[in-house]
């Protein structure tokens, strides 16, 4: 007999977490308070783990990151850099003041999943 899933928090606007998002959501929740980032690349199964302070430099030098998960604040600069590098999704602690949102990127913040 399958155990029933835990009840969802009442203020949660998210539906059940999409299976495709689950590894990234788990990664985001595990990064809480670490100051680290996980870079998911098309060519690798396991994410590259780096300090958030190296995130911008690493994005600039990379060609095959498709998803960024990090313990920090999404900024306009980060969104534009990611967009220029073909990164599709960013999962972060918070989303800052992003006024120009490129069409090719989805942003997720931790409270979407907590």
N, CA, C and O atoms as a GROMACS GRO file, in nm:
protein
  456
    1UNK      N    1   0.085  -0.119   0.000
    1UNK     CA    2   0.000   0.000   0.000
    1UNK      C    3   0.089   0.125   0.000
    1UNK      O    4   0.179   0.138   0.082
    2UNK      N    5   0.062   0.216  -0.093
    2UNK     CA    6   0.142   0.338  -0.106
    2UNK      C    7   0.109   0.436   0.006
    2UNK      O    8  -0.008   0.458   0.037
    3UNK      N    9   0.212   0.496   0.068
    3UNK     CA   10   0.180   0.602   0.166
    3UNK      C   11   0.125   0.723   0.091
    3UNK      O   12   0.169   0.754  -0.020
    4UNK      N   13   0.029   0.790   0.152
    4UNK     CA   14  -0.026   0.907   0.082
    4UNK      C   15   0.072   1.022   0.091
    4UNK      O   16   0.144   1.034   0.190
    5UNK      N   17   0.076   1.110  -0.011
    5UNK     CA   18   0.171   1.221  -0.008
    5UNK      C   19   0.133   1.319   0.102
    5UNK      O   20   0.016   1.327   0.141
    6UNK      N   21   0.232   1.394   0.154
    6UNK     CA   22   0.199   1.489   0.259
    6UNK      C   23   0.105   1.597   0.205
    6UNK      O   24   0.112   1.629   0.086
    7UNK      N   25   0.019   1.652   0.288
    7UNK     CA   26  -0.072   1.757   0.238
    7UNK      C   27   0.008   1.881   0.199
    7UNK      O   28   0.110   1.913   0.259
    8UNK      N   29  -0.041   1.950   0.097
    8UNK     CA   30   0.029   2.070   0.052
    8UNK      C   31   0.000   2.186   0.145
    8UNK      O   32  -0.111   2.195   0.199
    9UNK      N   33   0.098   2.275   0.165
    9UNK     CA   34   0.069   2.394   0.247
    9UNK      C   35  -0.044   2.475   0.184
    9UNK      O   36  -0.050   2.486   0.061
   10UNK      N   37  -0.132   2.532   0.264
   10UNK     CA   38  -0.251   2.598   0.210
   10UNK      C   39  -0.219   2.719   0.122
   10UNK      O   40  -0.295   2.748   0.029
   11UNK      N   41  -0.109   2.790   0.148
   11UNK     CA   42  -0.081   2.910   0.069
   11UNK      C   43   0.005   2.880  -0.053
   11UNK      O   44   0.055   2.972  -0.118
   12UNK      N   45   0.021   2.753  -0.085
   12UNK     CA   46   0.111   2.716  -0.194
   12UNK      C   47   0.038   2.727  -0.327
   12UNK      O   48  -0.055   2.650  -0.355
   13UNK      N   49   0.080   2.822  -0.410
   13UNK     CA   50   0.014   2.841  -0.538
   13UNK      C   51   0.068   2.741  -0.642
   13UNK      O   52   0.004   2.718  -0.744
   14UNK      N   53   0.186   2.682  -0.614
   14UNK     CA   54   0.240   2.582  -0.706
   14UNK      C   55   0.153   2.457  -0.699
   14UNK      O   56   0.101   2.421  -0.593
   15UNK      N   57   0.138   2.392  -0.812
   15UNK     CA   58   0.080   2.260  -0.810
   15UNK      C   59   0.190   2.166  -0.760
   15UNK      O   60   0.295   2.212  -0.714
   16UNK      N   61   0.166   2.037  -0.770
   16UNK     CA   62   0.275   1.945  -0.737
   16UNK      C   63   0.393   1.980  -0.824
   16UNK      O   64   0.378   2.022  -0.939
   17UNK      N   65   0.512   1.961  -0.769
   17UNK     CA   66   0.631   1.996  -0.845
   17UNK      C   67   0.643   1.902  -0.965
   17UNK      O   68   0.640   1.780  -0.952
   18UNK      N   69   0.657   1.963  -1.079
   18UNK     CA   70   0.673   1.889  -1.204
   18UNK      C   71   0.796   1.798  -1.191
   18UNK      O   72   0.901   1.840  -1.144
   19UNK      N   73   0.781   1.673  -1.234
   19UNK     CA   74   0.893   1.578  -1.224
   19UNK      C   75   1.020   1.630  -1.290
   19UNK      O   76   1.130   1.603  -1.241
   20UNK      N   77   1.005   1.703  -1.401
   20UNK     CA   78   1.123   1.754  -1.472
   20UNK      C   79   1.197   1.858  -1.388
   20UNK      O   80   1.318   1.874  -1.401
   21UNK      N   81   1.123   1.930  -1.301
   21UNK     CA   82   1.185   2.035  -1.219
   21UNK      C   83   1.245   1.980  -1.090
   21UNK      O   84   1.328   2.045  -1.027
   22UNK      N   85   1.202   1.860  -1.052
   22UNK     CA   86   1.235   1.810  -0.918
   22UNK      C   87   1.384   1.811  -0.884
   22UNK      O   88   1.420   1.853  -0.774
   23UNK      N   89   1.474   1.766  -0.972
   23UNK     CA   90   1.616   1.767  -0.934
   23UNK      C   91   1.666   1.909  -0.904
   23UNK      O   92   1.752   1.928  -0.817
   24UNK      N   93   1.612   2.007  -0.975
   24UNK     CA   94   1.658   2.145  -0.957
   24UNK      C   95   1.600   2.204  -0.830
   24UNK      O   96   1.667   2.278  -0.758
   25UNK      N   97   1.475   2.172  -0.803
   25UNK     CA   98   1.410   2.219  -0.680
   25UNK      C   99   1.480   2.158  -0.559
   25UNK      O  100   1.508   2.228  -0.462
   26UNK      N  101   1.509   2.027  -0.564
   26UNK     CA  102   1.581   1.961  -0.455
   26UNK      C  103   1.716   2.028  -0.434
   26UNK      O  104   1.758   2.054  -0.321
   27UNK      N  105   1.784   2.054  -0.543
   27UNK     CA  106   1.914   2.119  -0.538
   27UNK      C  107   1.902   2.257  -0.471
   27UNK      O  108   1.983   2.291  -0.385
   28UNK      N  109   1.801   2.334  -0.510
   28UNK     CA  110   1.780   2.468  -0.454
   28UNK      C  111   1.755   2.460  -0.303
   28UNK      O  112   1.812   2.538  -0.226
   29UNK      N  113   1.670   2.369  -0.262
   29UNK     CA  114   1.638   2.358  -0.120
   29UNK      C  115   1.761   2.313  -0.040
   29UNK      O  116   1.781   2.355   0.074
   30UNK      N  117   1.844   2.227  -0.100
   30UNK     CA  118   1.966   2.180  -0.033
   30UNK      C  119   2.074   2.287  -0.025
   30UNK      O  120   2.161   2.281   0.062
   31UNK      N  121   2.070   2.384  -0.114
   31UNK     CA  122   2.172   2.490  -0.116
   31UNK      C  123   2.146   2.600  -0.012
   31UNK      O  124   2.232   2.684   0.012
   32UNK      N  125   2.028   2.598   0.049
   32UNK     CA  126   1.989   2.705   0.141
   32UNK      C  127   2.100   2.737   0.242
   32UNK      O  128   2.143   2.650   0.318
   33UNK      N  129   2.144   2.863   0.242
   33UNK     CA  130   2.242   2.908   0.339
   33UNK      C  131   2.386   2.869   0.309
   33UNK      O  132   2.474   2.895   0.392
   34UNK      N  133   2.413   2.808   0.194
   34UNK     CA  134   2.549   2.760   0.165
   34UNK      C  135   2.634   2.862   0.089
   34UNK      O  136   2.757   2.857   0.094
   35UNK      N  137   2.569   2.955   0.018
   35UNK     CA  138   2.645   3.048  -0.066
   35UNK      C  139   2.704   2.981  -0.188
   35UNK      O  140   2.801   3.030  -0.246
   36UNK      N  141   2.646   2.868  -0.228
   36UNK     CA  142   2.697   2.794  -0.343
   36UNK      C  143   2.598   2.792  -0.459
   36UNK      O  144   2.481   2.828  -0.443
   37UNK      N  145   2.648   2.751  -0.574
   37UNK     CA  146   2.566   2.737  -0.694
   37UNK      C  147   2.589   2.600  -0.753
   37UNK      O  148   2.697   2.543  -0.741
   38UNK      N  149   2.486   2.546  -0.818
   38UNK     CA  150   2.497   2.423  -0.896
   38UNK      C  151   2.469   2.459  -1.041
   38UNK      O  152   2.366   2.519  -1.072
   39UNK      N  153   2.560   2.422  -1.129
   39UNK     CA  154   2.544   2.449  -1.271
   39UNK      C  155   2.515   2.317  -1.342
   39UNK      O  156   2.597   2.225  -1.342
   40UNK      N  157   2.398   2.310  -1.400
   40UNK     CA  158   2.360   2.187  -1.472
   40UNK      C  159   2.393   2.206  -1.620
   40UNK      O  160   2.351   2.303  -1.683
   41UNK      N  161   2.470   2.112  -1.673
   41UNK     CA  162   2.514   2.121  -1.812
   41UNK      C  163   2.451   2.009  -1.893
   41UNK      O  164   2.422   1.901  -1.842
   42UNK      N  165   2.431   2.039  -2.020
   42UNK     CA  166   2.372   1.938  -2.109
   42UNK      C  167   2.459   1.814  -2.115
   42UNK      O  168   2.409   1.702  -2.131
   43UNK      N  169   2.590   1.833  -2.102
   43UNK     CA  170   2.684   1.722  -2.123
   43UNK      C  171   2.712   1.640  -1.998
   43UNK      O  172   2.780   1.538  -2.006
   44UNK      N  173   2.662   1.684  -1.881
   44UNK     CA  174   2.695   1.614  -1.757
   44UNK      C  175   2.571   1.578  -1.680
   44UNK      O  176   2.472   1.652  -1.678
   45UNK      N  177   2.577   1.463  -1.615
   45UNK     CA  178   2.465   1.422  -1.530
   45UNK      C  179   2.466   1.498  -1.397
   45UNK      O  180   2.363   1.547  -1.351
   46UNK      N  181   2.585   1.507  -1.337
   46UNK     CA  182   2.598   1.574  -1.207
   46UNK      C  183   2.626   1.723  -1.228
   46UNK      O  184   2.700   1.759  -1.320
   47UNK      N  185   2.568   1.809  -1.143
   47UNK     CA  186   2.595   1.952  -1.159
   47UNK      C  187   2.736   1.988  -1.114
   47UNK      O  188   2.795   1.921  -1.029
   48UNK      N  189   2.789   2.095  -1.173
   48UNK     CA  190   2.915   2.152  -1.127
   48UNK      C  191   2.882   2.239  -1.006
   48UNK      O  192   2.788   2.318  -1.009
   49UNK      N  193   2.959   2.224  -0.900
   49UNK     CA  194   2.933   2.300  -0.777
   49UNK      C  195   3.038   2.409  -0.763
   49UNK      O  196   3.158   2.381  -0.765
   50UNK      N  197   2.994   2.533  -0.750
   50UNK     CA  198   3.087   2.645  -0.737
   50UNK      C  199   3.034   2.744  -0.632
   50UNK      O  200   2.915   2.743  -0.600
   51UNK      N  201   3.124   2.829  -0.577
   51UNK     CA  202   3.076   2.937  -0.489
   51UNK      C  203   3.000   3.042  -0.573
   51UNK      O  204   3.037   3.069  -0.687
   52UNK      N  205   2.896   3.100  -0.515
   52UNK     CA  206   2.817   3.200  -0.588
   52UNK      C  207   2.904   3.317  -0.635
   52UNK      O  208   2.878   3.375  -0.740
   53UNK      N  209   3.007   3.352  -0.557
   53UNK     CA  210   3.092   3.465  -0.597
   53UNK      C  211   3.160   3.441  -0.733
   53UNK      O  212   3.201   3.536  -0.799
   54UNK      N  213   3.173   3.315  -0.773
   54UNK     CA  214   3.235   3.283  -0.903
   54UNK      C  215   3.133   3.263  -1.015
   54UNK      O  216   3.168   3.230  -1.128
   55UNK      N  217   3.004   3.286  -0.982
   55UNK     CA  218   2.898   3.253  -1.078
   55UNK      C  219   2.910   3.331  -1.208
   55UNK      O  220   2.907   3.271  -1.316
   56UNK      N  221   2.923   3.462  -1.201
   56UNK     CA  222   2.927   3.544  -1.323
   56UNK      C  223   3.045   3.504  -1.412
   56UNK      O  224   3.029   3.486  -1.533
   57UNK      N  225   3.162   3.489  -1.351
   57UNK     CA  226   3.282   3.452  -1.428
   57UNK      C  227   3.263   3.315  -1.494
   57UNK      O  228   3.300   3.295  -1.610
   58UNK      N  229   3.206   3.221  -1.419
   58UNK     CA  230   3.187   3.086  -1.471
   58UNK      C  231   3.088   3.085  -1.587
   58UNK      O  232   3.108   3.016  -1.686
   59UNK      N  233   2.979   3.163  -1.573
   59UNK     CA  234   2.881   3.172  -1.683
   59UNK      C  235   2.948   3.227  -1.808
   59UNK      O  236   2.929   3.174  -1.918
   60UNK      N  237   3.026   3.334  -1.791
   60UNK     CA  238   3.093   3.397  -1.906
   60UNK      C  239   3.182   3.299  -1.980
   60UNK      O  240   3.191   3.303  -2.103
   61UNK      N  241   3.249   3.210  -1.906
   61UNK     CA  242   3.346   3.120  -1.967
   61UNK      C  243   3.283   2.991  -2.018
   61UNK      O  244   3.348   2.912  -2.086
   62UNK      N  245   3.156   2.970  -1.986
   62UNK     CA  246   3.094   2.842  -2.018
   62UNK      C  247   3.014   2.848  -2.148
   62UNK      O  248   2.968   2.954  -2.190
   63UNK      N  249   2.999   2.732  -2.209
   63UNK     CA  250   2.918   2.726  -2.331
   63UNK      C  251   2.802   2.628  -2.320
   63UNK      O  252   2.712   2.631  -2.405
   64UNK      N  253   2.802   2.542  -2.218
   64UNK     CA  254   2.698   2.439  -2.221
   64UNK      C  255   2.614   2.428  -2.093
   64UNK      O  256   2.554   2.324  -2.067
   65UNK      N  257   2.611   2.536  -2.013
   65UNK     CA  258   2.521   2.534  -1.896
   65UNK      C  259   2.379   2.554  -1.949
   65UNK      O  260   2.357   2.641  -2.034
   66UNK      N  261   2.282   2.476  -1.900
   66UNK     CA  262   2.145   2.507  -1.938
   66UNK      C  263   2.058   2.546  -1.819
   66UNK      O  264   1.952   2.608  -1.837
   67UNK      N  265   2.101   2.511  -1.696
   67UNK     CA  266   2.022   2.549  -1.579
   67UNK      C  267   2.116   2.589  -1.466
   67UNK      O  268   2.215   2.521  -1.439
   68UNK      N  269   2.083   2.701  -1.401
   68UNK     CA  270   2.160   2.748  -1.286
   68UNK      C  271   2.070   2.738  -1.163
   68UNK      O  272   1.955   2.779  -1.165
   69UNK      N  273   2.126   2.682  -1.055
   69UNK     CA  274   2.056   2.678  -0.926
   69UNK      C  275   2.152   2.739  -0.826
   69UNK      O  276   2.265   2.693  -0.812
   70UNK      N  277   2.108   2.845  -0.754
   70UNK     CA  278   2.202   2.903  -0.658
   70UNK      C  279   2.136   2.966  -0.538
   70UNK      O  280   2.018   3.003  -0.540
   71UNK      N  281   2.215   2.976  -0.432
   71UNK     CA  282   2.174   3.034  -0.305
   71UNK      C  283   2.205   3.184  -0.312
   71UNK      O  284   2.311   3.228  -0.268
   72UNK      N  285   2.112   3.261  -0.366
   72UNK     CA  286   2.137   3.404  -0.380
   72UNK      C  287   2.023   3.474  -0.452
   72UNK      O  288   1.914   3.420  -0.469
   73UNK      N  289   2.053   3.596  -0.495
   73UNK     CA  290   1.955   3.686  -0.554
   73UNK      C  291   1.976   3.697  -0.705
   73UNK      O  292   2.088   3.725  -0.750
   74UNK      N  293   1.871   3.676  -0.781
   74UNK     CA  294   1.880   3.694  -0.926
   74UNK      C  295   1.879   3.844  -0.958
   74UNK      O  296   1.792   3.917  -0.912
   75UNK      N  297   1.977   3.888  -1.037
   75UNK     CA  298   1.984   4.029  -1.077
   75UNK      C  299   1.960   4.041  -1.228
   75UNK      O  300   1.966   3.942  -1.302
   76UNK      N  301   1.934   4.162  -1.271
   76UNK     CA  302   1.917   4.189  -1.415
   76UNK      C  303   2.041   4.146  -1.492
   76UNK      O  304   2.031   4.084  -1.598
   77UNK      N  305   2.158   4.177  -1.438
   77UNK     CA  306   2.284   4.141  -1.507
   77UNK      C  307   2.295   3.990  -1.525
   77UNK      O  308   2.333   3.942  -1.632
   78UNK      N  309   2.263   3.917  -1.420
   78UNK     CA  310   2.271   3.770  -1.428
   78UNK      C  311   2.175   3.716  -1.532
   78UNK      O  312   2.210   3.628  -1.611
   79UNK      N  313   2.053   3.768  -1.532
   79UNK     CA  314   1.952   3.724  -1.630
   79UNK      C  315   2.001   3.750  -1.772
   79UNK      O  316   1.987   3.665  -1.860
   80UNK      N  317   2.059   3.868  -1.796
   80UNK     CA  318   2.106   3.901  -1.930
   80UNK      C  319   2.224   3.813  -1.971
   80UNK      O  320   2.231   3.767  -2.085
   81UNK      N  321   2.317   3.791  -1.877
   81UNK     CA  322   2.431   3.702  -1.907
   81UNK      C  323   2.381   3.562  -1.940
   81UNK      O  324   2.425   3.500  -2.038
   82UNK      N  325   2.290   3.512  -1.858
   82UNK     CA  326   2.237   3.377  -1.878
   82UNK      C  327   2.166   3.367  -2.012
   82UNK      O  328   2.183   3.270  -2.086
   83UNK      N  329   2.086   3.468  -2.043
   83UNK     CA  330   2.012   3.470  -2.169
   83UNK      C  331   2.109   3.465  -2.288
   83UNK      O  332   2.086   3.392  -2.384
   84UNK      N  333   2.215   3.543  -2.281
   84UNK     CA  334   2.314   3.547  -2.389
   84UNK      C  335   2.388   3.415  -2.405
   84UNK      O  336   2.439   3.385  -2.513
   85UNK      N  337   2.392   3.335  -2.298
   85UNK     CA  338   2.462   3.207  -2.302
   85UNK      C  339   2.367   3.090  -2.328
   85UNK      O  340   2.410   2.974  -2.327
   86UNK      N  341   2.240   3.120  -2.352
   86UNK     CA  342   2.146   3.013  -2.384
   86UNK      C  343   2.099   2.932  -2.262
   86UNK      O  344   2.052   2.820  -2.276
   87UNK      N  345   2.112   2.990  -2.144
   87UNK     CA  346   2.065   2.923  -2.022
   87UNK      C  347   1.914   2.940  -2.015
   87UNK      O  348   1.862   3.050  -2.034
   88UNK      N  349   1.842   2.829  -1.987
   88UNK     CA  350   1.696   2.829  -1.995
   88UNK      C  351   1.625   2.861  -1.864
   88UNK      O  352   1.520   2.924  -1.863
   89UNK      N  353   1.685   2.817  -1.753
   89UNK     CA  354   1.616   2.829  -1.625
   89UNK      C  355   1.714   2.870  -1.517
   89UNK      O  356   1.829   2.826  -1.515
   90UNK      N  357   1.665   2.955  -1.426
   90UNK     CA  358   1.743   2.992  -1.308
   90UNK      C  359   1.656   2.971  -1.186
   90UNK      O  360   1.544   3.020  -1.178
   91UNK      N  361   1.711   2.896  -1.090
   91UNK     CA  362   1.645   2.874  -0.961
   91UNK      C  363   1.730   2.944  -0.857
   91UNK      O  364   1.851   2.920  -0.850
   92UNK      N  365   1.669   3.031  -0.776
   92UNK     CA  366   1.748   3.108  -0.680
   92UNK      C  367   1.668   3.131  -0.553
   92UNK      O  368   1.548   3.106  -0.546
   93UNK      N  369   1.739   3.181  -0.452
   93UNK     CA  370   1.674   3.210  -0.325
   93UNK      C  371   1.568   3.318  -0.344
   93UNK      O  372   1.454   3.304  -0.298
   94UNK      N  373   1.607   3.426  -0.413
   94UNK     CA  374   1.515   3.537  -0.435
   94UNK      C  375   1.538   3.594  -0.574
   94UNK      O  376   1.642   3.573  -0.637
   95UNK      N  377   1.437   3.667  -0.620
   95UNK     CA  378   1.450   3.736  -0.748
   95UNK      C  379   1.452   3.885  -0.719
   95UNK      O  380   1.359   3.938  -0.658
   96UNK      N  381   1.557   3.951  -0.763
   96UNK     CA  382   1.572   4.095  -0.738
   96UNK      C  383   1.490   4.176  -0.837
   96UNK      O  384   1.388   4.129  -0.888
   97UNK      N  385   1.536   4.295  -0.864
   97UNK     CA  386   1.465   4.386  -0.952
   97UNK      C  387   1.502   4.355  -1.098
   97UNK      O  388   1.596   4.413  -1.152
   98UNK      N  389   1.428   4.264  -1.158
   98UNK     CA  390   1.453   4.227  -1.298
   98UNK      C  391   1.343   4.291  -1.381
   98UNK      O  392   1.230   4.242  -1.384
   99UNK      N  393   1.376   4.400  -1.447
   99UNK     CA  394   1.272   4.475  -1.520
   99UNK      C  395   1.258   4.426  -1.664
   99UNK      O  396   1.147   4.426  -1.719
  100UNK      N  397   1.368   4.386  -1.726
  100UNK     CA  398   1.362   4.337  -1.864
  100UNK      C  399   1.385   4.187  -1.862
  100UNK      O  400   1.497   4.140  -1.842
  101UNK      N  401   1.277   4.113  -1.883
  101UNK     CA  402   1.284   3.968  -1.875
  101UNK      C  403   1.296   3.909  -2.014
  101UNK      O  404   1.203   3.919  -2.093
  102UNK      N  405   1.410   3.845  -2.047
  102UNK     CA  406   1.421   3.781  -2.178
  102UNK      C  407   1.318   3.668  -2.190
  102UNK      O  408   1.286   3.601  -2.092
  103UNK      N  409   1.267   3.649  -2.310
  103UNK     CA  410   1.162   3.549  -2.332
  103UNK      C  411   1.214   3.406  -2.317
  103UNK      O  412   1.136   3.314  -2.294
  104UNK      N  413   1.346   3.389  -2.331
  104UNK     CA  414   1.399   3.252  -2.334
  104UNK      C  415   1.440   3.199  -2.195
  104UNK      O  416   1.501   3.092  -2.187
  105UNK      N  417   1.407   3.269  -2.088
  105UNK     CA  418   1.448   3.225  -1.955
  105UNK      C  419   1.329   3.216  -1.861
  105UNK      O  420   1.240   3.301  -1.864
  106UNK      N  421   1.330   3.113  -1.776
  106UNK     CA  422   1.230   3.103  -1.669
  106UNK      C  423   1.302   3.121  -1.537
  106UNK      O  424   1.409   3.063  -1.515
  107UNK      N  425   1.245   3.202  -1.449
  107UNK     CA  426   1.302   3.222  -1.315
  107UNK      C  427   1.213   3.155  -1.212
  107UNK      O  428   1.090   3.163  -1.219
  108UNK      N  429   1.276   3.089  -1.117
  108UNK     CA  430   1.204   3.031  -1.004
  108UNK      C  431   1.270   3.075  -0.875
  108UNK      O  432   1.392   3.083  -0.867
  109UNK      N  433   1.189   3.105  -0.773
  109UNK     CA  434   1.247   3.140  -0.644
  109UNK      C  435   1.209   3.035  -0.540
  109UNK      O  436   1.110   2.963  -0.556
  110UNK      N  437   1.289   3.028  -0.435
  110UNK     CA  438   1.272   2.919  -0.340
  110UNK      C  439   1.131   2.914  -0.281
  110UNK      O  440   1.076   2.806  -0.262
  111UNK      N  441   1.073   3.031  -0.253
  111UNK     CA  442   0.939   3.026  -0.190
  111UNK      C  443   0.833   2.968  -0.282
  111UNK      O  444   0.725   2.932  -0.235
  112UNK      N  445   0.860   2.956  -0.412
  112UNK     CA  446   0.766   2.889  -0.502
  112UNK      C  447   0.749   2.742  -0.463
  112UNK      O  448   0.648   2.680  -0.496
  113UNK      N  449   0.847   2.687  -0.394
  113UNK     CA  450   0.848   2.543  -0.369
  113UNK      C  451   0.844   2.505  -0.221
  113UNK      O  452   0.835   2.387  -0.188
  114UNK      N  453   0.849   2.605  -0.134
  114UNK     CA  454   0.852   2.574   0.010
  114UNK      C  455   0.714   2.564   0.066
  114UNK      O  456   0.697   2.539   0.186
   0.00000   0.00000   0.00000
